[in-house]
Amino acid sequence: MIREIRRAENDQLVIKLPKDYIHRKLEILVFPIPGDNMDVPQPLAPDAAENLKKFRLLTKKAEKLNIRVPKDVDIDDLIDEMNNGLY
């Protein structure tokens, strides 16, 4: 997993990938960091900050436990269920 925090200077961002990521499907998530003094559209601001906080906590737990999601699990369905408050 690659995790970077960067300040975007324009509308493009280049990420250097490890060789074993080439020719693989990758999921890329981009979140604004709360407190960055940047205006975030109001409908997104409250949920985005809280969701980012929860995501970071989950990422830390997964890294500690070395959790891997089996390939046959539809992670999008799981995320949808989590976002809909079923967990």
All heavy atoms as an XYZ file, in Angstrom:
711
protein
N       0.847     -1.170      0.000
C       0.000      0.000      0.000
C       0.892      1.231      0.000
O       1.920      1.258      0.660
C      -0.882     -0.011      1.251
C      -1.801      1.179      1.326
S      -2.967      1.040      2.673
C      -2.216      2.138      3.825
N       0.481      2.228     -0.753
C       1.192      3.503     -0.794
C       0.288      4.547     -0.149
O      -0.897      4.615     -0.458
C       1.485      3.938     -2.242
C       2.404      2.928     -2.912
C       2.076      5.329     -2.279
C       2.587      3.197     -4.378
N       0.851      5.326      0.721
C       0.087      6.418      1.317
C       0.965      7.652      1.302
O       2.071      7.637      1.827
C      -0.306      6.066      2.741
C      -1.159      7.121      3.374
C      -1.735      6.611      4.672
N      -2.558      7.630      5.244
C      -2.464      8.050      6.482
N      -1.569      7.524      7.293
N      -3.251      8.993      6.927
N       0.477      8.701      0.668
C       1.226      9.941      0.581
C       0.302     11.103      0.894
O      -0.882     11.053      0.599
C       1.774     10.155     -0.829
C       2.821      9.179     -1.253
C       3.379      9.505     -2.622
O       3.389     10.684     -3.008
O       3.800      8.567     -3.301
N       0.860     12.135      1.481
C       0.119     13.384      1.652
C       0.873     14.432      0.857
O       2.069     14.636      1.056
C       0.017     13.778      3.135
C      -0.778     12.725      3.890
C      -0.611     15.164      3.275
C      -0.894     12.952      5.374
N       0.156     15.050     -0.056
C       0.770     16.067     -0.922
C      -0.157     17.256     -1.063
O      -1.363     17.140     -0.906
C       0.998     15.501     -2.318
C       1.997     14.404     -2.396
C       2.489     14.356     -3.807
N       3.240     13.160     -4.080
C       3.452     12.724     -5.288
N       2.939     13.337     -6.333
N       4.182     11.653     -5.488
N       0.404     18.376     -1.403
C      -0.378     19.568     -1.728
C      -0.406     19.669     -3.253
O       0.627     19.752     -3.898
C       0.249     20.822     -1.138
C      -0.526     22.083     -1.462
C       0.002     23.288     -0.725
N      -0.012     23.114      0.712
C      -1.088     23.259      1.489
N      -2.249     23.572      0.950
N      -1.009     23.100      2.782
N      -1.611     19.634     -3.798
C      -1.758     19.731     -5.252
C      -1.480     21.163     -5.688
O      -2.049     22.101     -5.151
C      -3.166     19.313     -5.666
N      -0.623     21.310     -6.654
C      -0.276     22.631     -7.174
C      -1.012     22.936     -8.476
O      -1.008     24.062     -8.945
C       1.240     22.732     -7.392
C       2.056     22.519     -6.123
C       1.778     23.548     -5.041
O       1.453     24.694     -5.377
O       1.884     23.179     -3.857
N      -1.606     21.910     -9.084
C      -2.406     22.091    -10.291
C      -3.402     20.936    -10.362
O      -3.594     20.232     -9.376
C      -1.524     22.197    -11.545
C      -0.615     21.002    -11.720
O      -1.053     19.867    -11.589
N       0.658     21.244    -11.983
N      -4.005     20.720    -11.522
C      -5.047     19.693    -11.623
C      -4.507     18.300    -11.951
O      -5.270     17.400    -12.282
C      -6.117     20.110    -12.642
C      -5.558     20.231    -14.050
O      -4.326     20.174    -14.222
O      -6.368     20.379    -14.976
N      -3.207     18.088    -11.829
C      -2.624     16.773    -12.083
C      -1.705     16.387    -10.932
O      -1.063     17.229    -10.324
C      -1.823     16.776    -13.381
C      -2.670     17.018    -14.606
C      -1.841     16.962    -15.877
O      -0.661     16.667    -15.856
N      -2.478     17.250    -16.995
N      -1.658     15.091    -10.664
C      -0.792     14.570     -9.621
C      -0.142     13.294    -10.139
O      -0.830     12.409    -10.649
C      -1.618     14.267     -8.359
C      -0.869     13.867     -7.118
C       0.068     14.980     -6.657
C      -1.854     13.542     -6.010
N       1.154     13.176    -10.028
C       1.877     12.000    -10.506
C       2.311     11.186     -9.292
O       2.876     11.718     -8.346
C       3.122     12.405    -11.331
C       3.914     11.184    -11.754
C       2.702     13.219    -12.539
N       2.020      9.892     -9.337
C       2.372      8.987     -8.243
C       3.326      7.939     -8.781
O       3.018      7.244     -9.744
C       1.113      8.295     -7.678
C       0.113      9.333     -7.191
C       1.490      7.336     -6.563
C      -1.240      8.751     -6.841
N       4.494      7.822     -8.172
C       5.452      6.793     -8.578
C       5.023      5.480     -7.944
O       4.809      5.402     -6.742
C       6.863      7.170     -8.140
C       7.904      6.188     -8.598
C       9.274      6.786     -8.545
C      10.341      5.812     -8.944
N      10.300      5.371    -10.306
N       4.873      4.460     -8.776
C       4.391      3.164     -8.317
C       5.510      2.135     -8.245
O       6.421      2.145     -9.079
C       3.318      2.632     -9.276
C       2.085      3.497     -9.449
C       1.189      2.920    -10.526
C       1.337      3.608     -8.145
N       5.434      1.222     -7.282
C       6.387      0.104     -7.259
C       6.174     -0.774     -8.495
O       5.070     -0.830     -9.044
C       6.003     -0.670     -5.996
C       5.158      0.250     -5.195
C       4.525      1.202     -6.153
N       7.210     -1.451     -8.921
C       7.130     -2.276    -10.134
C       6.055     -3.356    -10.034
O       5.419     -3.689    -11.023
C       8.491     -2.900    -10.444
C       9.491     -1.881    -10.899
C      10.818     -2.499    -11.254
C      11.760     -1.385    -11.677
N      13.033     -1.850    -12.119
N       5.807     -3.890     -8.830
C       4.803     -4.948     -8.717
C       3.364     -4.422     -8.803
O       2.422     -5.196     -8.822
C       5.006     -5.780     -7.450
C       4.917     -4.960     -6.184
O       5.245     -3.766     -6.202
O       4.521     -5.535     -5.153
N       3.178     -3.109     -8.891
C       1.840     -2.524     -9.087
C       1.520     -2.336    -10.572
O       0.376     -2.105    -10.926
C       1.747     -1.165     -8.406
C       1.512     -1.215     -6.907
C       2.008     -2.247     -6.126
C       0.804     -0.212     -6.277
C       1.800     -2.277     -4.770
C       0.588     -0.234     -4.913
C       1.088     -1.267     -4.163
O       0.877     -1.295     -2.826
N       2.516     -2.443    -11.425
C       2.310     -2.226    -12.858
C       1.458     -3.360    -13.429
O       1.635     -4.524    -13.061
C       3.664     -2.121    -13.581
C       4.427     -0.894    -13.053
C       3.471     -2.015    -15.088
C       5.851     -0.785    -13.536
N       0.523     -3.014    -14.303
C      -0.405     -3.958    -14.939
C      -1.396     -4.580    -13.952
O      -1.864     -5.680    -14.162
C       0.340     -5.059    -15.705
C       1.265     -4.529    -16.742
N       0.835     -3.834    -17.848
C       2.613     -4.562    -16.827
C       1.873     -3.479    -18.572
N       2.967     -3.902    -17.984
N      -1.684     -3.865    -12.863
C      -2.656     -4.344    -11.883
C      -3.742     -3.291    -11.722
O      -3.504     -2.103    -11.940
C      -1.983     -4.572    -10.529
C      -0.935     -5.659    -10.585
C      -0.363     -5.948     -9.250
N      -1.384     -6.589     -8.418
C      -1.205     -6.872     -7.138
N      -0.072     -6.585     -6.548
N      -2.154     -7.443     -6.447
N      -4.923     -3.723    -11.354
C      -5.981     -2.776    -11.035
C      -5.636     -2.114     -9.712
O      -5.252     -2.803     -8.760
C      -7.332     -3.484    -10.895
C      -7.921     -3.931    -12.196
C      -9.293     -4.522    -11.947
C      -9.942     -4.932    -13.242
N     -11.283     -5.492    -13.018
N      -5.756     -0.802     -9.646
C      -5.450     -0.056     -8.437
C      -6.642      0.814     -8.071
O      -7.319      1.347     -8.943
C      -4.225      0.843     -8.643
C      -2.946      0.158     -9.107
C      -1.891      1.198     -9.427
C      -2.447     -0.806     -8.055
N      -6.879      0.976     -6.798
C      -7.906      1.901     -6.335
C      -7.191      3.127     -5.800
O      -6.283      3.018     -4.977
C      -8.747      1.267     -5.221
C      -9.797      2.201     -4.689
C     -10.672      1.551     -3.628
O     -10.405      0.401     -3.244
O     -11.622      2.202     -3.196
N      -7.601      4.284     -6.256
C      -6.967      5.526     -5.838
C      -8.021      6.383     -5.151
O      -9.071      6.669     -5.726
C      -6.369      6.271     -7.046
C      -5.310      5.391     -7.705
C      -5.795      7.614     -6.625
C      -4.842      5.869     -9.044
N      -7.752      6.762     -3.911
C      -8.665      7.599     -3.142
C      -8.001      8.952     -2.913
O      -6.833      9.012     -2.530
C      -8.970      6.958     -1.790
C      -9.527      5.538     -1.827
C      -9.578      4.960     -0.429
C     -10.898      5.537     -2.451
N      -8.747     10.022     -3.096
C      -8.214     11.359     -2.873
C      -9.180     12.087     -1.949
O     -10.361     12.210     -2.251
C      -8.046     12.129     -4.203
C      -7.535     13.531     -3.948
C      -7.130     11.375     -5.147
N      -8.683     12.537     -0.804
C      -9.481     13.280      0.162
C      -8.778     14.593      0.482
O      -7.563     14.613      0.646
C      -9.576     12.523      1.499
C     -10.329     11.244      1.443
C      -9.675     10.047      1.255
C     -11.699     11.238      1.619
C     -10.363      8.852      1.237
C     -12.405     10.053      1.596
C     -11.736      8.858      1.408
N      -9.520     15.676      0.638
C      -8.895     16.891      1.162
C      -8.634     16.696      2.660
O      -9.394     15.992      3.337
C      -9.940     17.976      0.917
C     -11.231     17.241      0.848
C     -10.921     15.869      0.306
N      -7.564     17.243      3.167
C      -7.233     17.118      4.579
C      -7.928     18.247      5.334
O      -7.781     19.420      4.973
C      -5.711     17.177      4.788
C      -5.083     15.965      4.125
C      -5.369     17.255      6.268
C      -3.581     15.920      4.218
N      -8.697     17.903      6.382
C      -9.393     18.936      7.151
C      -8.405     19.945      7.745
O      -7.279     19.585      8.097
C     -10.090     18.150      8.263
C     -10.167     16.750      7.754
C      -8.979     16.565      6.853
N      -8.830     21.184      7.843
C      -7.987     22.224      8.407
C      -6.956     22.755      7.440
O      -5.991     23.388      7.832
N      -7.134     22.497      6.164
C      -6.174     22.929      5.153
C      -6.481     24.342      4.661
O      -5.927     24.793      3.685
C      -6.192     21.945      3.981
C      -5.005     22.119      3.044
O      -3.962     22.609      3.490
O      -5.139     21.764      1.873
N      -7.412     25.035      5.328
C      -7.808     26.399      4.960
C      -8.310     26.497      3.531
O      -8.174     27.508      2.880
C      -6.653     27.386      5.169
C      -6.249     27.464      6.612
O      -7.087     27.307      7.506
N      -4.982     27.692      6.868
N      -8.874     25.420      3.053
C      -9.402     25.403      1.696
C     -10.907     25.242      1.775
O     -11.409     24.462      2.581
C      -8.775     24.237      0.927
C      -9.131     24.170     -0.507
S      -8.170     22.843     -1.260
C      -9.012     22.722     -2.789
N     -11.634     25.968      0.974
C     -13.083     25.848      0.977
C     -13.492     24.515      0.374
O     -13.082     24.158     -0.725
C     -13.726     26.984      0.169
C     -13.581     28.321      0.860
O     -13.472     28.329      2.102
O     -13.568     29.352      0.167
N     -14.295     23.765      1.131
C     -14.844     22.495      0.671
C     -16.334     22.719      0.499
O     -16.958     23.357      1.343
C     -14.586     21.380      1.714
C     -15.224     20.079      1.295
C     -13.094     21.203      1.920
N     -16.938     22.233     -0.579
C     -18.386     22.409     -0.739
C     -19.118     21.967      0.521
O     -18.862     20.890      1.050
C     -18.733     21.516     -1.937
C     -17.442     21.370     -2.680
C     -16.353     21.450     -1.645
N     -20.013     22.777      1.033
C     -20.668     22.529      2.308
C     -21.354     21.166      2.425
O     -21.274     20.554      3.470
C     -21.652     23.658      2.623
C     -20.942     24.924      3.054
C     -19.963     24.693      4.193
O     -20.296     24.087      5.203
N     -18.728     25.143      4.029
N     -22.048     20.658      1.407
C     -22.668     19.347      1.583
C     -21.645     18.244      1.839
O     -21.955     17.223      2.420
C     -23.389     19.095      0.257
C     -23.570     20.438     -0.345
C     -22.406     21.260      0.137
N     -20.399     18.430      1.406
C     -19.372     17.401      1.568
C     -18.552     17.571      2.842
O     -18.032     16.610      3.376
C     -18.423     17.422      0.374
C     -19.031     17.148     -0.998
C     -17.962     17.266     -2.061
C     -19.683     15.776     -1.037
N     -18.415     18.793      3.315
C     -17.474     19.091      4.388
C     -17.667     18.262      5.655
O     -16.722     17.621      6.104
C     -17.503     20.581      4.704
N     -18.836     18.219      6.286
C     -18.948     17.487      7.553
C     -18.691     15.982      7.399
O     -17.945     15.401      8.171
C     -20.388     17.739      8.000
C     -20.849     18.911      7.224
C     -20.069     18.904      5.940
N     -19.303     15.353      6.408
C     -19.139     13.915      6.227
C     -17.737     13.548      5.760
O     -17.193     12.531      6.163
C     -20.162     13.369      5.230
C     -21.581     13.403      5.794
O     -21.725     13.453      7.023
O     -22.523     13.389      5.000
N     -17.152     14.356      4.907
C     -15.831     14.034      4.365
C     -14.788     13.976      5.482
O     -13.986     13.047      5.528
C     -15.427     15.053      3.298
N     -14.808     14.929      6.371
C     -13.819     14.956      7.453
C     -13.990     13.743      8.364
O     -13.014     13.080      8.728
C     -13.944     16.252      8.244
N     -15.226     13.425      8.725
C     -15.478     12.285      9.607
C     -15.147     10.963      8.909
O     -14.540     10.064      9.510
C     -16.931     12.287     10.067
C     -17.235     11.237     11.106
C     -16.434     11.371     12.390
O     -16.039     12.496     12.754
O     -16.183     10.333     13.025
N     -15.523     10.843      7.638
C     -15.217      9.617      6.897
C     -13.719      9.428      6.724
O     -13.217      8.307      6.794
C     -15.918      9.613      5.541
C     -17.407      9.396      5.669
O     -17.883      8.896      6.678
N     -18.150      9.779      4.655
N     -12.999     10.513      6.479
C     -11.544     10.416      6.349
C     -10.926      9.964      7.661
O     -10.028      9.112      7.682
C     -10.954     11.754      5.911
C      -9.444     11.799      5.750
C      -8.975     10.766      4.726
C      -9.005     13.192      5.331
N     -11.418     10.482      8.769
C     -10.914     10.076     10.086
C     -11.145      8.580     10.309
O     -10.242      7.860     10.734
C     -11.623     10.895     11.164
C     -11.151     10.645     12.560
C     -11.897     11.556     13.522
C     -11.527     11.275     14.964
N     -12.282     12.136     15.885
N     -12.351      8.097      9.987
C     -12.667      6.673     10.138
C     -11.798      5.820      9.215
O     -11.311      4.760      9.608
C     -14.144      6.423      9.834
C     -15.072      6.963     10.885
C     -16.519      6.746     10.474
C     -17.479      7.381     11.458
N     -18.876      7.227     11.029
N     -11.601      6.302      7.982
C     -10.776      5.566      7.027
C      -9.347      5.435      7.540
O      -8.735      4.363      7.460
C     -10.803      6.270      5.669
C      -9.918      5.618      4.648
C     -10.296      4.442      4.032
C      -8.702      6.182      4.319
C      -9.480      3.834      3.099
C      -7.867      5.594      3.380
C      -8.263      4.405      2.770
N      -8.801      6.501      8.083
C      -7.431      6.458      8.605
C      -7.313      5.475      9.767
O      -6.324      4.745      9.878
C      -6.988      7.851      9.024
C      -6.693      8.739      7.849
C      -6.165     10.077      8.280
N      -5.784     10.864      7.115
C      -5.826     12.173      7.070
N      -6.228     12.865      8.108
N      -5.453     12.807      5.973
N      -8.320      5.452     10.656
C      -8.298      4.506     11.766
C      -8.342      3.064     11.265
O      -7.605      2.206     11.749
C      -9.474      4.769     12.714
C      -9.382      6.047     13.552
C     -10.686      6.286     14.309
C      -8.212      5.970     14.520
N      -9.217      2.805     10.282
C      -9.296      1.465      9.710
C      -7.992      1.066      9.039
O      -7.539     -0.080      9.139
C     -10.444      1.377      8.699
C     -11.847      1.315      9.275
C     -12.877      1.420      8.167
C     -12.038      0.044     10.059
N      -7.369      2.011      8.336
C      -6.098      1.736      7.661
C      -5.025      1.365      8.674
O      -4.275      0.411      8.468
C      -5.658      2.957      6.837
O      -6.664      3.274      5.893
C      -4.351      2.698      6.113
N      -4.963      2.098      9.784
C      -3.967      1.797     10.815
C      -4.191      0.404     11.403
O      -3.255     -0.357     11.604
C      -4.014      2.850     11.922
C      -3.401      4.162     11.530
C      -3.459      5.156     12.663
C      -2.927      6.500     12.218
N      -2.987      7.513     13.277
N      -5.472      0.067     11.676
C      -5.774     -1.256     12.214
C      -5.398     -2.349     11.224
O      -4.819     -3.370     11.594
C      -7.265     -1.367     12.555
C      -7.664     -0.611     13.787
C      -9.155     -0.806     14.062
C      -9.607      0.008     15.234
N     -11.054     -0.142     15.496
N      -5.740     -2.149      9.961
C      -5.438     -3.150      8.932
C      -3.932     -3.344      8.785
O      -3.453     -4.471      8.631
C      -6.054     -2.741      7.597
N      -3.178     -2.245      8.838
C      -1.721     -2.356      8.728
C      -1.146     -3.141      9.899
O      -0.258     -3.971      9.726
C      -1.084     -0.965      8.660
C      -1.312     -0.270      7.341
C      -0.837      1.180      7.330
O      -0.473      1.713      8.406
O      -0.831      1.774      6.251
N      -1.650     -2.886     11.106
C      -1.156     -3.595     12.292
C      -1.477     -5.086     12.220
O      -0.687     -5.922     12.630
C      -1.774     -3.002     13.562
C      -1.190     -1.678     13.958
C      -1.829     -1.174     15.241
C      -1.296      0.188     15.615
N      -1.943      0.722     16.819
N      -2.659     -5.405     11.722
C      -3.091     -6.798     11.679
C      -2.721     -7.501     10.385
O      -2.968     -8.689     10.231
C      -4.611     -6.869     11.874
C      -5.123     -6.326     13.211
C      -6.637     -6.269     13.209
C      -4.619     -7.183     14.358
N      -2.148     -6.751      9.432
C      -1.776     -7.290      8.126
C      -2.986     -7.955      7.443
O      -2.902     -9.060      6.931
C      -0.618     -8.274      8.246
C       0.058     -8.502      6.923
O      -0.019     -7.674      6.019
N       0.731     -9.619      6.768
N      -4.117     -7.260      7.481
C      -5.369     -7.785      6.924
C      -5.339     -7.697      5.407
O      -4.975     -6.684      4.829
C      -6.576     -7.006      7.476
C      -6.707     -7.261      8.983
C      -7.860     -7.381      6.740
C      -7.780     -6.453      9.647
N      -5.769     -8.757      4.764
C      -5.884     -8.804      3.309
C      -7.325     -9.170      2.961
O      -7.908    -10.063      3.588
C      -4.950     -9.849      2.706
C      -3.486     -9.611      3.006
C      -2.934     -8.481      2.160
N      -1.529     -8.297      2.406
C      -1.014     -7.215      2.959
N      -1.774     -6.235      3.321
N       0.280     -7.106      3.137
N      -7.900     -8.507      1.984
C      -9.254     -8.820      1.523
C      -9.156     -9.859      0.419
O      -8.449     -9.648     -0.568
C      -9.964     -7.546      0.994
C     -11.343     -7.880      0.460
C     -10.035     -6.490      2.074
N      -9.843    -11.008      0.574
C      -9.796    -12.035     -0.473
C     -10.284    -11.478     -1.810
O     -11.155    -10.609     -1.850
C     -10.756    -13.120      0.043
C     -10.862    -12.878      1.510
C     -10.666    -11.401      1.699
N      -9.733    -11.981     -2.892
C     -10.062    -11.471     -4.223
C     -11.525    -11.660     -4.586
O     -12.070    -10.921     -5.380
C      -9.169    -12.124     -5.275
C      -7.730    -11.700     -5.153
C      -6.873    -12.287     -6.241
C      -5.438    -11.835     -6.020
N      -4.649    -11.824     -7.186
N     -12.188    -12.676     -4.009
C     -13.586    -12.929     -4.360
C     -14.570    -12.056     -3.572
O     -15.768    -12.117     -3.797
C     -13.936    -14.408     -4.185
C     -13.770    -14.885     -2.752
O     -12.959    -14.291     -2.010
O     -14.443    -15.851     -2.381
N     -14.068    -11.215     -2.655
C     -14.929    -10.322     -1.883
C     -15.115     -9.025     -2.659
O     -14.152     -8.425     -3.129
C     -14.309    -10.026     -0.501
C     -15.082     -8.953      0.227
C     -14.241    -11.297      0.327
N     -16.374     -8.604     -2.792
C     -16.675     -7.343     -3.476
C     -16.560     -6.210     -2.470
O     -17.488     -5.930     -1.711
C     -18.079     -7.387     -4.084
C     -18.367     -6.171     -4.946
O     -17.623     -5.170     -4.844
O     -19.330     -6.226     -5.723
N     -15.406     -5.588     -2.433
C     -15.123     -4.541     -1.457
C     -16.055     -3.343     -1.624
O     -16.412     -2.687     -0.653
C     -13.629     -4.118     -1.511
C     -13.247     -3.282     -0.304
C     -13.323     -3.368     -2.776
C     -13.149     -4.057      0.968
N     -16.494     -3.066     -2.852
C     -17.412     -1.945     -3.073
C     -18.732     -2.160     -2.340
O     -19.284     -1.226     -1.758
C     -17.669     -1.736     -4.569
C     -16.432     -1.227     -5.286
O     -15.648     -0.485     -4.668
O     -16.255     -1.578     -6.463
N     -19.244     -3.390     -2.348
C     -20.477     -3.689     -1.611
C     -20.285     -3.497     -0.113
O     -21.154     -2.967      0.575
C     -20.946     -5.120     -1.888
C     -21.625     -5.269     -3.238
O     -21.976     -4.240     -3.848
O     -21.803     -6.415     -3.683
N     -19.138     -3.929      0.403
C     -18.860     -3.748      1.822
C     -18.794     -2.277      2.196
O     -19.337     -1.852      3.217
C     -17.545     -4.433      2.197
C     -17.536     -5.953      2.187
C     -16.137     -6.462      2.457
C     -18.507     -6.492      3.207
N     -18.142     -1.492      1.370
C     -18.027     -0.052      1.638
C     -19.395      0.603      1.579
O     -19.728      1.438      2.428
C     -17.031      0.601      0.660
C     -15.616      0.121      0.962
C     -17.120      2.134      0.733
C     -14.589      0.517     -0.062
N     -20.218      0.213      0.608
C     -21.582      0.759      0.519
C     -22.372      0.442      1.785
O     -23.073      1.303      2.329
C     -22.317      0.209     -0.713
C     -21.798      0.783     -2.002
O     -21.110      1.825     -1.964
O     -22.084      0.186     -3.064
N     -22.256     -0.785      2.281
C     -22.968     -1.170      3.512
C     -22.484     -0.352      4.699
O     -23.270      0.094      5.525
C     -22.792     -2.663      3.777
C     -23.560     -3.546      2.821
C     -23.345     -5.022      3.100
O     -23.007     -5.388      4.245
O     -23.526     -5.827      2.164
N     -21.168     -0.145      4.774
C     -20.619      0.655      5.871
C     -21.121      2.095      5.787
O     -21.491      2.688      6.790
C     -19.083      0.618      5.845
C     -18.525     -0.713      6.279
S     -16.744     -0.948      6.029
C     -16.040      0.595      6.422
N     -21.128      2.649      4.595
C     -21.584      4.026      4.426
C     -23.074      4.191      4.701
O     -23.517      5.269      5.079
C     -21.272      4.523      3.008
C     -19.800      4.774      2.807
O     -19.074      5.007      3.764
N     -19.346      4.716      1.573
N     -23.845      3.133      4.508
C     -25.281      3.184      4.767
C     -25.622      2.862      6.221
O     -26.783      2.715      6.559
C     -26.027      2.238      3.819
C     -25.962      2.706      2.395
O     -25.921      3.903      2.126
N     -25.970      1.780      1.455
N     -24.616      2.716      7.058
C     -24.848      2.519      8.476
C     -25.275      1.125      8.875
O     -25.878      0.947      9.928
N     -24.963      0.134      8.075
C     -25.356     -1.227      8.421
C     -24.363     -1.882      9.369
O     -24.613     -2.950      9.897
C     -25.513     -2.075      7.140
C     -26.582     -1.579      6.163
C     -26.568     -2.438      4.900
C     -27.952     -1.614      6.802
N     -23.207     -1.256      9.581
C     -22.206     -1.796     10.501
C     -21.977     -0.846     11.632
O     -22.044      0.305     11.543
C     -20.879     -2.076      9.777
C     -20.958     -3.277      8.902
C     -21.221     -3.158      7.544
C     -20.778     -4.548      9.427
C     -21.300     -4.269      6.728
C     -20.852     -5.663      8.613
C     -21.112     -5.508      7.271
O     -21.167     -6.624      6.483
